[in-house]
């Protein structure tokens, strides 16, 4: 038999030239004489120019080559002839070594009892799981007899590895300092090699490797002066596609598995560069047994790999073929491989999701279908548990705005629907709900079970979390502040197919649950903790299978039905534009889905009905009537506002003093007259969740009385104007507001001024974004979540800084639902 010899060692062999050919013969080592030096014959020239090798030829170095034989043959002492074996000599481990077409060698087990399948250039192997023989073939060959892949279905796109398989690529280039790699794999065993490369074939010296150890991913590397190791905090999803992303910069490595937490590590010593001279092996190695001390595993990957990207280069599981793949660089095509087959068991291998959709396997019978049908509730089979998915039919998880079996249909998303494989993801609430929380959800369920809303602090479901779920048609709110769970359950069940409202209020350890007009349910969380910390994303309608969150909930199925409103701390969140991401979200059967509001109006759902928020210049139920603009006195409907962003206006509102004069009349007891405050980049209030902490000023009616509030950064000043007459009488009233530094004054209809002082030492009002009259897009007073509606009435004659008259209509930057008095 041929002894195993490192190809680097061959470069040291003596070459003796005898004309065109030189021969060095030596006695081969045997079990009786193992210490003989294993010389082989080498010849001068190149394989391409010589045809003396009877079977296989390998170019070596400095213009030399050597010959080898196919399976079942032994190389003769002449160095190029092959004779049939009577028996195969084994080494101490029962391994024989087969030379492959690319010049690499692989050790294969020849102890395969009752395995008599003819495999050509491959080897017969008795599958331990299936109990049947199969052929282990070199890369580029497959099937019985190991025929070329052009005869067995074409090159491999998604590679399946069997534990002793591997694919070798050219050594990494320009990767000594920085490496960024992504590999997508589907493991079927908790241990195995994902990839490995290094300076030497035994991983002495520099190396890097990604391995699976008991379902966790470990990335190991050594720059030559000490090893480093980082381990994923989450395990892989067995039998599902996982994505591993690794970035290495000199000593440092960052690793992320799927959408889990990033982990970071650093190697030891002073050296910071890795020399790559060995091939990049994927799925295993041709010398795995000797690598076990460095890798921590003794087996290759059992499973599939469908994508490998290193430093922006895509690697393919096939050899370079300029005729069939002219655009495939030889650097990123496989050099060789062993026992690789197409991952035909992957249900997603032949599914192409459009518009950025992602294919996953699920037992759900409805794969992203459009739920916007003529029937109010399409018949659906019960969805699977979202937290214990099964491998079955492929489903395309479609991005927001698309649906269909392959995400091919574009949607008008006004009221989202959820089909059991859907979800919306929003930013984490973080520390904004530490002490108190107000949550409202308006939904219509198609089943009696499901996760409506979930957010946690830890990925394993322990510690702080909140969850709003359906269980046996009852609404459940579960909360844990870190010292034990509290679950509140609605008194009566909800009715599927009907719109319901669920509201949660929490202060410290106390929590209240309101469902429609049912009796209020309240409770006290156990333990002594009073603060709520939520750092993971907030999920609506379900939790995706790729999420790092693993909740511990009384209900474990995804929601099926529609959700039309989500409000956090009295601020309504736009369900589509406010979401960070989502998948398989359809369009609900609701009037808003028909876009009933014209001329840029916005449809607002109210249970089964709706109303239109009309832009400035339009009115009526569908924003179809133009407003006559000759009269400059606007009226407000309670859902209206006028917005001003002119710097000339804002500089007269900000600063250390303010003079504001206006006339108004109101038909309701509550309503916002004036507001200015700090806003985010999107024009909405910076206090998205939680109380407003920045500078602001507001003038409003509360219970028929005028209230002035302002915050200069040190806390709120509040002044309720003391008058014997109510101001919601439908009559015109004149208001004068003035502020100098911390002191604020207000008078109504020429009566005596009332005075208030703001706390602290700050004297400047820093608001330079917008001034609102009559209401806002979303307004919540910064006092215990009290919601201030817009004004129902009229405003006229707004004057700032004693002499700057504001034309309420022509100077408005934006407006909504404005009519005229």
BASE-579092 format. One line per 5 residues: for each residue x, y, z of C-alpha. Coordinates in steps of 0.001 Angstrom, whole numbers, padded with zeros to 6 digits, always signed. Layout:
// residues N
X,Y,Z  ... $
***
This chain:
// residues 821
+000000,+000000,+000000  +001002,+003644,-000244  +002193,+005128,+003025  +000659,+008430,+004095  +003133,+011242,+003491 $
+002619,+014972,+003987  +002910,+016789,+000665  +005259,+019303,+002247  +007616,+016489,+003230  +007745,+015356,-000386 $
+009413,+018641,-001260  +012474,+017441,+000672  +012873,+014194,-001261  +015988,+013691,-003329  +015508,+013953,-007072 $
+017988,+012244,-009337  +017719,+013091,-013016  +018340,+010347,-015541  +017641,+011988,-018891  +013907,+012774,-018978 $
+013210,+010594,-015960  +014736,+010069,-012538  +013876,+007294,-010116  +014575,+006893,-006413  +013327,+003615,-004993 $
+013207,+002660,-001360  +011889,-000157,+000701  +008352,+000534,+001917  +007659,+000447,+005660  +005722,-002539,+006944 $
+004322,-003585,+010294  +007459,-005712,+010837  +009787,-002901,+009887  +007954,+000386,+010618  +011028,+002581,+010851 $
+012009,+002470,+007193  +012051,+005942,+005647  +009026,+006214,+003330  +010579,+007348,+000047  +008592,+007372,-003172 $
+009568,+007821,-006786  +009510,+011305,-008283  +010090,+012364,-011877  +011273,+015484,-013595  +008702,+017434,-015606 $
+004973,+018062,-015348  +002013,+015697,-015516  +000637,+017653,-018467  +003720,+016895,-020560  +004255,+013256,-019574 $
+002052,+010201,-019794  +004130,+007595,-018007  +001820,+007264,-014957  -000456,+004296,-015436  -003262,+005680,-013224 $
-002854,+008973,-011337  -000319,+011797,-011595  +000459,+014614,-009105  +002608,+017693,-009752  +004935,+018344,-006817 $
+007530,+021119,-006852  +010398,+022524,-008875  +009122,+020813,-012014  +008715,+017306,-010561  +005771,+014922,-010343 $
+004859,+011520,-008891  +002490,+008721,-009802  -000157,+006920,-007769  -002744,+004195,-008287  -006503,+003875,-008097 $
-008310,+001959,-005361  -007442,-001714,-005304  -004016,-001238,-006923  -000453,-000907,-005634  +002306,+001246,-007105 $
+005192,-000851,-008390  +008864,-000155,-007544  +009280,+001529,-010929  +007176,+004373,-009598  +004579,+004461,-012372 $
+003118,+000961,-012847  +000104,-000325,-010901  -000794,-003926,-010003  -004001,-005263,-008501  -004053,-005893,-004754 $
-004635,-009357,-003373  -005413,-007705,-000034  -005222,-004220,+001399  -002594,-003582,+004026  -003890,-001513,+006912 $
-002131,+000647,+009392  -002586,+000336,+013125  -005927,+002175,+012987  -007385,+000121,+010151  -007128,+003046,+007710 $
-005978,+003069,+004122  -005197,+006244,+002181  -006668,+007113,-001186  -005203,+009783,-003469  -007813,+012103,-005000 $
-007798,+013939,-008284  -006759,+017305,-006836  -003625,+016082,-005134  -005044,+015860,-001580  -005408,+012599,+000307 $
-008162,+011230,+002498  -008101,+008417,+005045  -011053,+006060,+004712  -012133,+003116,+006813  -011601,-000116,+004952 $
-013206,-002206,+007710  -016698,-002231,+006206  -018146,-005717,+006684  -020700,-006907,+004146  -020191,-003766,+002030 $
-019670,-005072,-001461  -021162,-002250,-003583  -019052,-001350,-006588  -018125,+002325,-006197  -015558,+002972,-008916 $
-013146,+005657,-007678  -014954,+005832,-004349  -015407,+003419,-001477  -018305,+001358,-000228  -019581,+002378,+003185 $
-022190,+000696,+005356  -024427,+003481,+006656  -024733,+002973,+010405  -028092,+004806,+010609  -029825,+003373,+007566 $
-028079,-000016,+007710  -027557,-000041,+003941  -024403,+000316,+001854  -023677,+003494,-000100  -020777,+004897,-002066 $
-018448,+007511,-000598  -017219,+009418,-003636  -014622,+012074,-004415  -015950,+015556,-005096  -017402,+015794,-008580 $
-018670,+012224,-008497  -021805,+010800,-006957  -024183,+007884,-006824  -023486,+004205,-007315  -020228,+003648,-009208 $
-019275,+007289,-008331  -020034,+008583,-011813  -019209,+012214,-012690  -021888,+014631,-011473  -022835,+015586,-015029 $
-024367,+012088,-015164  -026054,+012366,-011741  -027833,+015689,-011794  -025224,+018448,-012042  -022912,+020187,-009549 $
-023765,+020482,-005862  -025406,+023721,-004710  -026309,+022837,-001103  -023797,+020351,+000296  -024659,+017506,+002658 $
-021911,+016238,+004968  -021987,+012796,+006585  -019522,+013092,+009470  -016455,+011969,+007536  -017025,+014344,+004617 $
-015064,+017457,+003713  -014526,+020018,+000987  -011178,+021762,+000516  -010674,+025243,-000938  -007536,+027197,-001702 $
-005734,+028692,+001313  -007193,+032020,+002373  -005597,+035057,+000789  -005184,+038499,+002354  -006766,+037164,+005531 $
-003785,+037233,+007846  -005166,+040236,+009781  -008899,+040509,+009048  -011436,+037783,+008344  -015181,+038233,+008024 $
-017072,+035032,+007351  -020681,+033888,+007191  -021769,+030273,+006987  -025343,+028996,+006834  -025697,+025416,+007990 $
-028307,+022909,+009151  -026853,+020508,+011734  -028203,+017033,+012384  -025704,+016170,+015139  -024657,+018285,+018144 $
-020928,+017968,+017394  -018852,+018490,+014276  -016417,+020650,+012334  -017850,+023598,+010402  -014580,+024899,+008941 $
-010861,+024867,+009688  -007660,+026243,+008174  -004176,+027059,+009366  -000466,+027200,+008842  +000247,+023470,+009185 $
-001798,+020371,+008489  -001731,+019316,+012173  -002823,+022835,+013267  +000458,+023446,+015035  +001210,+027140,+014833 $
-001407,+029513,+013412  -004951,+028329,+012769  -008641,+029172,+012993  -011652,+026868,+013217  -015407,+026930,+013838 $
-016790,+023794,+015475  -019999,+022516,+017043  -019603,+021257,+020595  -022783,+019960,+022239  -024971,+022208,+019985 $
-022956,+025374,+020791  -020701,+027046,+018248  -017081,+027554,+019270  -014652,+029649,+017264  -011022,+028797,+018038 $
-007972,+030613,+016734  -004266,+031036,+017410  -002051,+033774,+016002  +001050,+031841,+017007  +001463,+032937,+020613 $
-001596,+031511,+022352  -005079,+030306,+021530  -008386,+032138,+021856  -011930,+030773,+022087  -015388,+032336,+021913 $
-018604,+030373,+022372  -022095,+031274,+021253  -024396,+031951,+024236  -027218,+030166,+022423  -027270,+026677,+020978 $
-027965,+025981,+017323  -031432,+025021,+016098  -031073,+021333,+015291  -032534,+020356,+011930  -033027,+024022,+010968 $
-030959,+026520,+009074  -028613,+028557,+011243  -026411,+031509,+010348  -022989,+032007,+011921  -021215,+035339,+011465 $
-017632,+035819,+012626  -015429,+038888,+012342  -011761,+038718,+013304  -009451,+041713,+013525  -005956,+040760,+014642 $
-006289,+039260,+018164  -009998,+040080,+018549  -012984,+038046,+017381  -016693,+038902,+017374  -019233,+036083,+016896 $
-023000,+036004,+016415  -025228,+032962,+015931  -028509,+033695,+014123  -029987,+036867,+015691  -028512,+036139,+019099 $
-026142,+038122,+021251  -022731,+039172,+020016  -019835,+037674,+021944  -016236,+038830,+021839  -012907,+037217,+022670 $
-009185,+037794,+022354  -006295,+035431,+021726  -003218,+035282,+023909  +000282,+036591,+023280  +001797,+039341,+021179 $
+001349,+037928,+017674  -001739,+039216,+015859  -001544,+037703,+012382  -002483,+034262,+011107  -000562,+032572,+008312 $
-002786,+030417,+006114  -000863,+027834,+004092  -003204,+024874,+004378  -006468,+024580,+002422  -009673,+025932,+003903 $
-011615,+022816,+004904  -015399,+022901,+005308  -017416,+020247,+007118  -014380,+018289,+008299  -010810,+017561,+007282 $
-008818,+014883,+005503  -006825,+014393,+008714  -009440,+014926,+011403  -008146,+012447,+013983  -004870,+014310,+014509 $
-006698,+017651,+014803  -008964,+016635,+017677  -006734,+018079,+020456  -006948,+021528,+018882  -010583,+021376,+017753 $
-012230,+019646,+020688  -014268,+017352,+018414  -013474,+014064,+016680  -016089,+014055,+013936  -017021,+016151,+010971 $
-020314,+017918,+010376  -023432,+015847,+009934  -025837,+018091,+008106  -025927,+020621,+005289  -024180,+023851,+004288 $
-025817,+026111,+001746  -023737,+029307,+001946  -020123,+030131,+002739  -018853,+033683,+002362  -015386,+034806,+003422 $
-014289,+038432,+003018  -017115,+039144,+000549  -016284,+036102,-001621  -018863,+033341,-002154  -017433,+029817,-002123 $
-019017,+027094,-004277  -019089,+023358,-003599  -017834,+022388,-007022  -014563,+022374,-008892  -013546,+025099,-011286 $
-014955,+024498,-014779  -014400,+027488,-017113  -016796,+026032,-019681  -019744,+025513,-017334  -018986,+028269,-014781 $
-016942,+030959,-016546  -017533,+033516,-013772  -016416,+031249,-010909  -012893,+032117,-009769  -010642,+029157,-009132 $
-009786,+030670,-005749  -013390,+030189,-004579  -014126,+026880,-006285  -013401,+023642,-004465  -010037,+021974,-004896 $
-011252,+018586,-003745  -013656,+016888,-001432  -014908,+013598,-000117  -018347,+012082,+000394  -020350,+015206,-000493 $
-023902,+014980,-001820  -026753,+017359,-002605  -028878,+018260,+000418  -032052,+016976,-001208  -033675,+016467,+002204 $
-033872,+020217,+002651  -037422,+021266,+001879  -036186,+024753,+000985  -033547,+023675,-001521  -035903,+024122,-004466 $
-037915,+027079,-003107  -036990,+030606,-004147  -038668,+033291,-002028  -039008,+036646,-003771  -038537,+040220,-002489 $
-036128,+039205,+000241  -038302,+036461,+001727  -036673,+033647,+003681  -037592,+029988,+003407  -038029,+027898,+006566 $
-039493,+024478,+007221  -042733,+024243,+009195  -045719,+022019,+009658  -048011,+025009,+009165  -050433,+024257,+006333 $
-050716,+027875,+005257  -047491,+029142,+003809  -047798,+032879,+003756  -051118,+032961,+001962  -053041,+036136,+001488 $
-055624,+036428,+004223  -057406,+039315,+002534  -060209,+037233,+001099  -063916,+037761,+000747  -064641,+035627,+003783 $
-064168,+037550,+007017  -062165,+034681,+008507  -060627,+032075,+006212  -060621,+028567,+007568  -057241,+027782,+009103 $
-055864,+024650,+010651  -054451,+025128,+014150  -050935,+026543,+013839  -047954,+024664,+015241  -046211,+025585,+018435 $
-043897,+028436,+017510  -041350,+027234,+019994  -041081,+023612,+018867  -041104,+023787,+015029  -041113,+020623,+012974 $
-039389,+020043,+009642  -041912,+019614,+006881  -043240,+021750,+004040  -041272,+024889,+003120  -042731,+028298,+003979 $
-041513,+031653,+002710  -041338,+034202,+005519  -042221,+037347,+003597  -040989,+040833,+004499  -043438,+043571,+005341 $
-045583,+044562,+002385  -045462,+041194,+000579  -047406,+037952,+000782  -048116,+034826,-001246  -046516,+031390,-001373 $
-043279,+032932,-002685  -043720,+036526,-001418  -044725,+037517,-004941  -047769,+039673,-004027  -047496,+043265,-002856 $
-049868,+044335,-000091  -051523,+047502,+001109  -050922,+047142,+004836  -053333,+049276,+006819  -054532,+046749,+009398 $
-052076,+043827,+009700  -053252,+040228,+009870  -051315,+037300,+011349  -051601,+033725,+010075  -049730,+031665,+012648 $
-046303,+032103,+011058  -046322,+035919,+011236  -044736,+038484,+013506  -043851,+042159,+013789  -040746,+043276,+015661 $
-040370,+046670,+017363  -037482,+048308,+019247  -036942,+047245,+022833  -038714,+049246,+025513  -035470,+049226,+027480 $
-035405,+051312,+030630  -038384,+053456,+029648  -040794,+051179,+031538  -038788,+050755,+034719  -041467,+052028,+037109 $
-044689,+052222,+035147  -046262,+050907,+031962  -049450,+051645,+030009  -050228,+049197,+027210  -053264,+048944,+024937 $
-053978,+046438,+022172  -057040,+046260,+019916  -057333,+042877,+018196  -059673,+040431,+016480  -058760,+036798,+017039 $
-059427,+033911,+014674  -058591,+031317,+017335  -058713,+031045,+021101  -054948,+030614,+021604  -051957,+032740,+020697 $
-049182,+035128,+021657  -050301,+038714,+021140  -047265,+040526,+022536  -043975,+039522,+024155  -040752,+041167,+025295 $
-038025,+039930,+027614  -034776,+040923,+029241  -032978,+037596,+028669  -032982,+035241,+025713  -033733,+032140,+027796 $
-037055,+033527,+029024  -035931,+033907,+032623  -035793,+037224,+034438  -037889,+040233,+033485  -040512,+039878,+030754 $
-044053,+040843,+029781  -046480,+038817,+027683  -050053,+039352,+026526  -051532,+036049,+025366  -054753,+034198,+024631 $
-055427,+030926,+026418  -058760,+029126,+026075  -060234,+032409,+024771  -059237,+034281,+027939  -056827,+037226,+027815 $
-053760,+036670,+029989  -051147,+039202,+030984  -047986,+037725,+032495  -045233,+039819,+034039  -042021,+039007,+035880 $
-039897,+041682,+037531  -037150,+039172,+038222  -038521,+037732,+041467  -041449,+035653,+040242  -044292,+035647,+037708 $
-047723,+037187,+038055  -050445,+036158,+035601  -053722,+038089,+035352  -056633,+036393,+033560  -059717,+038088,+032171 $
-062957,+037213,+033938  -064804,+036255,+030754  -063590,+034756,+027470  -063385,+036841,+024324  -065330,+036039,+021156 $
-063330,+035096,+018055  -064214,+037238,+015054  -065064,+040282,+017195  -062870,+043295,+017905  -061664,+043499,+021507 $
-059580,+045921,+023533  -057048,+044821,+026152  -055341,+047413,+028325  -052651,+046918,+030944  -051601,+049437,+033568 $
-048643,+048887,+035878  -047048,+050942,+038637  -044254,+049293,+040605  -045399,+045821,+041648  -049102,+046535,+041061 $
-050652,+045567,+037713  -054207,+045988,+036375  -055782,+044242,+033359  -058776,+045799,+031542  -060550,+043806,+028804 $
-063439,+045599,+027072  -066072,+046363,+029728  -065233,+043371,+031894  -064413,+043749,+035599  -060862,+044906,+036242 $
-058377,+042238,+037335  -055376,+043291,+039433  -052486,+041707,+041265  -049146,+042204,+042972  -045965,+040640,+041600 $
-044157,+038353,+044071  -040832,+039171,+045651  -039303,+042511,+046417  -038265,+043733,+042949  -040186,+046743,+041625 $
-038319,+047686,+038420  -038952,+046267,+034940  -036031,+046071,+032496  -036640,+044875,+028914  -033705,+044719,+026508 $
-034825,+042328,+023759  -037062,+043417,+020857  -040802,+043616,+021363  -042668,+041010,+019288  -046251,+041373,+018144 $
-048346,+038446,+016916  -045681,+035780,+017401  -042004,+035092,+017900  -039966,+034051,+014827  -038172,+030699,+014944 $
-034841,+032464,+014386  -035272,+034698,+017435  -032901,+034359,+020371  -035881,+034697,+022724  -037134,+031430,+024201 $
-040157,+032447,+026274  -041684,+030528,+029130  -045367,+031246,+028638  -048744,+029778,+029545  -049614,+029897,+025816 $
-047116,+028815,+023189  -048833,+029284,+019823  -048530,+032205,+017478  -051526,+034508,+017084  -053980,+034197,+014200 $
-056189,+037188,+013495  -055824,+040956,+013130  -054366,+043753,+015252  -055364,+047331,+014547  -053864,+049290,+017454 $
-050825,+049147,+019710  -050348,+051940,+022233  -047435,+052127,+024672  -047638,+054632,+027500  -050578,+056287,+025716 $
-048648,+056769,+022484  -050070,+054951,+019479  -047395,+053027,+017565  -047784,+052800,+013802  -047920,+049054,+013221 $
-046139,+049070,+009869  -043795,+052065,+009700  -043021,+051752,+013405  -041873,+048132,+013071  -038210,+047271,+012696 $
-039031,+044116,+010747  -041680,+041457,+010282  -042658,+038494,+008162  -045763,+036893,+006681  -047930,+039822,+007731 $
-051024,+040064,+005568  -053723,+042663,+005103  -056794,+042264,+007296  -060339,+042297,+005975  -061130,+045794,+007246 $
-062554,+048937,+005589  -059179,+050690,+005958  -057641,+048084,+003645  -059760,+049537,+000825  -058110,+052966,+001271 $
-061325,+054933,+001728  -059575,+058251,+002512  -058764,+060359,-000564  -056305,+063195,-001147  -053661,+061806,+001177 $
-055998,+061219,+004096  -055045,+058625,+006689  -057509,+055904,+007662  -057858,+055337,+011406  -059540,+052039,+012368 $
-062038,+052044,+015226  -063035,+048427,+015694  -065065,+047434,+012633  -065425,+051074,+011476  -062991,+053875,+010678 $
-062474,+057623,+010359  -060296,+059694,+008042  -057619,+062151,+009113  -057713,+064700,+006300  -054744,+066858,+005257 $
-054939,+070625,+005344  -057358,+071882,+002703  -059723,+068862,+002701  -062593,+067693,+004885  -065636,+065341,+005168 $
-065724,+061626,+005954  -063458,+060676,+003040  -061371,+063878,+002609  -063024,+064604,-000740  -064356,+068138,-000121 $
-062049,+071079,-000523  -062118,+073676,+002219  -062799,+077276,+001175  -059718,+079219,+002325  -060937,+082797,+002115 $
-061812,+082770,+005818  -058736,+082485,+008045  -060336,+081214,+011260  -059811,+077447,+011508  -062034,+075065,+013419 $
-060862,+071854,+015076  -062769,+068597,+015465  -060909,+066972,+018366  -058749,+065041,+015884  -057256,+068108,+014223 $
-054073,+070142,+014471  -052078,+072880,+012792  -048291,+072643,+012839  -045763,+075497,+012451  -042041,+075009,+011890 $
-041086,+078505,+010633  -037899,+079637,+012440  -039418,+083111,+012771  -042211,+081582,+014846  -040053,+079191,+016878 $
-037510,+081808,+017942  -040397,+083756,+019538  -041451,+080660,+021495  -038016,+079562,+022726  -035621,+081390,+024992 $
-035984,+082978,+028411  -039235,+084840,+027710  -042558,+084274,+025931  -045555,+086493,+025105  -048525,+084700,+023522 $
-052006,+086068,+022849  -054929,+084228,+021188  -058711,+083861,+021092  -060555,+080543,+021250  -063912,+078965,+021807 $
-064482,+075369,+022906  -067465,+073042,+022738  -065945,+070360,+024999  -064514,+070389,+028516  -061059,+069084,+027505 $
-058790,+070007,+024622  -055273,+071061,+023681  -054819,+074687,+022596  -051025,+075103,+022284  -048028,+072746,+022518 $
-044307,+073009,+021787  -041615,+070567,+022850  -038633,+068471,+021862  -039221,+066049,+018984  -037370,+063181,+017320 $
-036017,+063173,+013795  -039265,+061802,+012447  -041252,+064745,+013781  -042849,+062746,+016538  -042390,+063332,+020201 $
-039025,+062369,+021582  -040797,+060757,+024517  -041877,+057741,+022482  -042420,+055715,+025601  -042280,+056982,+029112 $
-042879,+060484,+030427  -041581,+063538,+028612  -038294,+064639,+030117  -037272,+067418,+027722  -038326,+071050,+027568 $
-041947,+071688,+026653  -044853,+074055,+027121  -048572,+073415,+026760  -051846,+075320,+027175  -054954,+073201,+027438 $
-058491,+072934,+028729  -059060,+070433,+031479  -062542,+070032,+032886  -063480,+073446,+031487  -060530,+075228,+033137 $
-057391,+076600,+031510  -054125,+074861,+032482  -050588,+076084,+031698  -047678,+073627,+031973  -044017,+074125,+031118 $
-040716,+072395,+031802  -037396,+074245,+031487  -035421,+071073,+032206  -035719,+071040,+036006  -039287,+069817,+036344 $
-042806,+070874,+035478  -044576,+074029,+036530  -048392,+073763,+036512  -050871,+076621,+036760  -054664,+076071,+036773 $
-056306,+079410,+036075  -058697,+080341,+038860  -061969,+081620,+037427  -065572,+081275,+038450  -066750,+080824,+034854 $
-066154,+077705,+032799  -064433,+078183,+029440  -066165,+075357,+027527  -069331,+077396,+026968  -068919,+077832,+023198 $
-068181,+081549,+023604  -065061,+083402,+022458  -062415,+083920,+025149  -059147,+085851,+025059  -056037,+084343,+026636 $
-052752,+086071,+027432  -049745,+083956,+028439  -046363,+085402,+029422  -043205,+083901,+030857  -039999,+085478,+031995 $
-037342,+082986,+032975  -038896,+080712,+035652  -042029,+082815,+036231  -045187,+082157,+034240  -048360,+084278,+034109 $
-051795,+083764,+032568  -054961,+085860,+032343  -058332,+085234,+030653  -060683,+087866,+029286  -058756,+090672,+030987 $
-059199,+089281,+034473  -056518,+089132,+037157  -053284,+087304,+036317  -052348,+084034,+038004  -048629,+083331,+038605 $
-046488,+080159,+038904  -042744,+079468,+039319  -040957,+076490,+037767  -038639,+074402,+039978  -034858,+074384,+039715 $
-032469,+077016,+038403  -032881,+076664,+034621  -034508,+079626,+032856  -034375,+078809,+029118  -037101,+077006,+027143 $
-035269,+075024,+024469  -037819,+074086,+021819  -036912,+074753,+018215  -038783,+072119,+016217  -042510,+072840,+015891 $
-045434,+074655,+017453  -048830,+072927,+017472  -052240,+074615,+017691  -055482,+072748,+018464  -053918,+069288,+018868 $
-051098,+066997,+017768  -050640,+063803,+015783  -050207,+061997,+019098  -050370,+063798,+022391  -050022,+062506,+025910 $
-049718,+064855,+028810  -046602,+064206,+030847  -048519,+063688,+034067  -049206,+060043,+034858  -050249,+059181,+031342 $
-053252,+061557,+031222  -054342,+061754,+027591  -055176,+065220,+026295  -057555,+065239,+023311  -057465,+067856,+020619 $
-059624,+070973,+020756  -063205,+070860,+019537  -063818,+074475,+018600  -062023,+077412,+016990  -058808,+079430,+017390 $
-058164,+082933,+016034  -055755,+085853,+016251  -052537,+084192,+017392  -049876,+086799,+018248  -046340,+086182,+019526 $
-043831,+088591,+021095  -046549,+091311,+021352  -046425,+092244,+017653  -045832,+089131,+015483  -049192,+088038,+014060 $
-049355,+084412,+012828  -051600,+083678,+009858  -052987,+080380,+011101  -053718,+078968,+007653  -051094,+080225,+005229 $
-048146,+079889,+007615  -048992,+076329,+008686  -046407,+073705,+007750  -048964,+070907,+008058  -052468,+070320,+009298 $
-055153,+067710,+009649  -058969,+067657,+009682  -059194,+071458,+009556  -062441,+073191,+008713  -063370,+076840,+009173 $
-065541,+078684,+011642 $
***
